[in-house]
Amino acid sequence: MLDVEKHAGEIWTLYGRHQLGRTFDLPELDGWAWDIPQAGPGIDVLGHVAGLRVLDLGAGVGRHAARLAALGADVTAVDASPTQHQRALDRYPDAPGLRLVCADAVEHLREAAPYDLIYSVSGVPFLDPHRLLPALATGLKPGGRLLFTALHTNSAGAGPSDSVTARPEVLRLPGTDIEHQMHMWVLEPQLWEDLVVDHGLVMETVTTIDSPQAGQPLSYRLYTARRPERVPSRPRSNNPPLPHAAVGVGVIVHGADGLLLGKHRRGTWELPGGSVEPGETFAEAAVRELAEEAGLVAVSTDARVLGTLLDRVGDIVRVTVPVLVTRWSGAPQQHEDAIGSWRCWPQDALPQPLFVPSAQCLTAWNPTLPLDHPPAHFQPYDIPDRT
């Protein structure tokens, strides 16, 4: 546990001790209150709770937990402060459906069975989100919901932080002028959303809870998230990544007359081939490129993917897939301006210079060929037939 969390726990224990010594106590909840009475949404945002396994995180005196237990939920109310826990025990010694636990929230979540619903009335900001959120994410059943409120703007008008760091806030003991400084994570909504999403949950809504008093800047936010039934994915950024990889096929056509090669206008001899288009298999890409470049017709069932070649050219990772076409029709002819002079060459009399990826593909197909080229890691898929 972090020092700031430990200090906050000590202050809440002092707060609970102070409240235990008072004759005044809060009334039972007729409806629901998140952080500001008569402000914000009510209990309806929790949905139907009867029969659900529910966790109240940072339960304090336990009023909210007792309200849900009375509605038929199986509620565990957790608070790390012994004195706050004692207040709850004194108030609800034997409430049906309510279990009161004095424990650190993260430790409890690591040991407890997953919950259908976890909620917290301002308890989350007192714990380091990097420590708490992983436990919350795994502490929910798939499809389970998380609702928590967090301070947005304090009574002095200080708004949320733009970094995930704790900042000092003041807790005043009720009925006194005694104030204690404690640290909280008061974060911009986008930071909370990023943290929630980074830990595998899906943010559903963010609701503003403002003070109904004129001129009072106090404001909270209610965050509603869900653990998905299936694991989602999303890009790290909405901006497309810079090109850093190239994926292509090299088509090996070997018949009685030898290996099919064409001469590129840059002077190298190379196999038919090119980039793989989205949605294509490697075999489909090979058949398409063979037709587009050399005019030979084949079907993908007659194309054998031999494996993958991996090398690096500068900052670009190059993945080249050698594909052996075992049956085709037609005669090779020039179809593109960039490459032509198609002809078949005996394996012991190949032209030079060869295009590097073509040489790598040929070596992967037949390692006995006397070809020089930069090394590439080859992961074979099966044993090719070189007859």
N, C-alpha and C positions, 0 to 999 in steps of 0.2 A: 504494500500500500504506500502511495506517495505521501510525502510530508504534508503537502497541502490538504490531502484527503484526511490524514490523521488529525491535523489541526481543526478542520471543519467538524470532524467527529467529536472532538473534545468540546467545541463550542455547543454543538447540539446536545451533548450530555449535560453541559451546564444549563442549557435552556430547559431541558427536561426536568432537571433537579429543581430549578426555579418554579416550574409549573406544578410539580408535585407538592410544593410548599404553599400553593395558593388554594383558596376555597373556590375561586371562580373556575369554571371549566366550560368549554365550548358546547353548545347544544348539539343534539343529533341532527344529521342532515335530512331535511325533508325532501330535497331534490338532489342537487349535485353542485359542487363549486370546485373549479380548478384552482385558481390562484387568487382571483379577485371576486368577492361575493357579488352576486347579481350581475356578473359580466361574463361574456363568452358563452360557449355552447353548454348544454346540460348533459345529463346522463345518456341521452339518446345516441351520442356519438360512439358509445361503447357497443351498441347493438344489443341483441338478445344474449344475456349472460347466463341464464339458468342452465345448469349442467356443465358449464365450462370450468376448466381448471385455470385459475386466475392468480396472477402475482401482483401484489401492490408493493412497489419498490420505494423504500423510504416512507414507510407507512405512518410514522409518527404515532399519534394517539389512536389511530385505527378507524376513524369515522367513515372514511370512504370504503375501506375493506368491509366493515360491518354492514354498510348499506348494500353492497353487492352480495354478501352472504345472505342477507334477508331476502334477496331476489332469487335465490336458489343456486348461486355460484359456489364452487369449492375454492375458497380464497385463502391464499397464504400471504400474510402481511409481514414483510421483512423490514427491520430497521437495525442499523448498526449501533445506535445509542442505547446503552443499558437503561438509562432513565426514561427515554421515550418509550422503550419497550415496556418498562414497568407501568407507565401511564396507561398503555393499551391493555396490559393484563388487569390492572385495577378496574378499568372501565368495562372490559368485555371478558370476564373470567371464564365464561362457558357458552359463548355465542355459537349456535349451530352453524356448521359450514365455515367457521373461521379458525385459522391456525396462526398463532402469533409466534414469530421467530426473531431472535436477536442474533444477527449475523451480518458480515460483510456481504453486500449484494453479489459481487463477483464470485466469491467462494460458494455462496448458496446456489447460484446458477450452475456452477460447475458440477455440483453434486445432485441437484434436483432433476427430476424427470421434466421434459419440456412442457411448456404451458400453452394453452390455447390463446390466452390474452395476458399481456404484461402492460401495466400502466404505471405512471409515476406523476404525482402532483409536485413538481419542482424538485424532485430528488435527483434526477439525472445530472444537472449542472454541477453538483458537488463532487462528482467522480470524474476522473480522467477518462474522456471518451475513448481514447485508444486502449484503455484497460477494460472499460465497461462494455463497449459495443460488440466486441467479439463474443463475450459471454451472453449478451442479449440475443444476438443472432442465432446462436446454437441453443439458447434456452427457450426458443419458440418452436412449436411444431410447424411443419410445412403448412402454409396457409394461415398460421397464427398472426395476430396483430400486436403491434407495439404503439402505445399512445403515451406521450410525455409532454409536459410543459416546461418551458425554459424562459428565464428572464430575458427580455429584449431591451428595454430601456428602464433604468432604475428611477427612483423617486427624485433623484437629483438631476435627471435629464441625460445621464450618460448612456449612449447607445451601445450596440453590440460591437465586439471586437472583430477585426478582419483577419485574425490569426488564431490558431488553436492553442491558446494559452490561457491559464487561469488569471483572474484579476481580483483585487480586493473589493469586497462588498461589506456592508454593515448590517449586523443583526442586533436589534434592540430587544432587551428582555421586556415582556409585556408588563405594563403597570409601573415601569421605572424609566429613568433616563439613562440607564446603563447600556452602553453600546459595545459590541465586540466585532472586531474585524476578522473576516474569514474570506477564503478565496473560492471563486466560482468560475466555471466556463460559460461566459456570456458571449455567444457567437452569432455572427450573421446567419440568417436562415440558409443561405447557400452553403455555408460551411457545414451546418448541421446535416443538410441534405447530402452533401458529398461524403461525409463521414458515414452516414447511414447506408448509402448505396455502396460505398467501398467495402462495407462489411457484409454485403450479400442481401440486404433488405431493399425493398422497393418503397420509395416515399410516395404516399398517396395524396395527402393534403397538408397544408400549413395554414392554420387559422389564427387570426389576430385576436388577442384579448386585451382590450384597452380599459383603463380606469374610467368609470362613469362620472367621476368628479371633474368638473370643469377646471382646466388649468393644471391637471395632474398628469405628468408625462409617463407615469408608471404603465408599462405594457409588457405583456407576455406573448409567447407564441405556443400554440398547441400543434405538435407534430404527430401525424398519423402515418405509420408505415406497416408493411406486411412482409412476412417471410414467404417468398413465392413457393408454389407447389413444385415448380420446375426451376432449375437453375438458369437465370437469365444471363445474357451477355450484352455488352455495349462497348462501343469504341471509347478509347481513352480521351478522344477529342473529336469535335465535330469537323475539324479541319482534316482534309485528306493527308495521309503521310507522304513524306518525300520519297521518291523512288529509291529503293535500296535493295531490290531483288529482281531478278529476271528469270522467267520460267519458259522453257522451250523444249521442242522435241527435235530429234535428229532421226530421219527415216532411212533405215538400211534396207535397200532393195538388192538382193543378191541372187543372180540367176546363172544360167550356163555361160553367159558372156562375161560375167564378173560383177563388180559393184557399180551401181549407178552413182555418178558424180556430175555436178555441173560447175561451170566456171562463173564466179561472181565478177562483176565489173571492177571490183577492187583487186582482182587478180588471183584470189584464192579458189581452190577447188573444194567443193563441199557437198554434203548430203542434202537432199530435200529436207525442209524443216522450217520451223519458225515458232512464233509465240503461241501459247495455249490460250484460247478464248474462254471467258467465263461460261461455265456450264458444260464444257467439253471434258470428256475423258481424254487421257493421253493417246489412246488408240484412235479416237475420233479426230483429234487434232492432227495426228500423223496422216490419216487417210485424206483429210481436207488439204493439208499442205502439199501432199504428193500430187493431188489433182491440180491445185492452183499453180504450182511451180513447174511440174514436169508433164502434166497431162495424162498421168497414169491413173486408172480407176481401180480402186480396191474397196473392200468393206472392212469394218472395224473388227469383225470376227476373224479376219485373216491377218490381224496386226497383233504381234506379241510384244508387250511392254517388258523390256529386259531388266529394268531397274532405274535407279536415279544416280546421276553424277552431280557432285557438289564441289564447286570451287569459288574463289573470290577474285574479282577483277577490280582493283582499287577499292572503292567503298561499296561495290555492288556484289551481293551474293548471287551466284549464277547456278541455277538448277537446270540441268539438261537431262532429258529422258530419252535414251535410245530405244527406238521401236523397230522391230524387224517385221517387215511385210512379207508374208510367205506366198501370196498369190495376188496377181494383178492382171489387168488387161490394157491393151493399147501400146503405142510406141512413144518413147520420150520425145518431147518437143518443147521449145521455148514458149512459155506463157507469160512471163514477166520480164520487164526490161532489165531488172537487176541481175538476173542469173539466166544462163543458157548454155549452149554447147554441151547438152546432155549426152553422155555416152557411158558405156560400161567398161570398166577397167579390171584386168586380172589383179588378184590380190598381191602378186609378186611384182607388179609393175604399176603401182599407183602413181598418179601425177603429183607434182609438188608446185607450190606449197599448199598443204591442206589447211583449211580453216580449223582453228584449235578445237572448238566443240565437236566438229565432225571427226577429227582425229581421236578425241577422247571417246566418242561413241563407238568408233570402230575398234579401239583397243578393248573397250568393255565387252564388245561382241566377240572379238577374237584376240586374246592377249598375245598371241604369237606373231602378230603383225609387227614389222620393224618400224614403228612410228615414234617420232620424238614430239613431245608436247608437254606443257606444264601439267603437273600432277593434279588429279581430281579424285575425290573419294567416291568410290562406286559401291552402291548397295544393290546387289542383284536380287531380282524377284524370282527367277527360276534359272535353269541351265539352258542356254540357247542352243538351237540346232544349227550347226555351221555347214552342214552338207549341202 
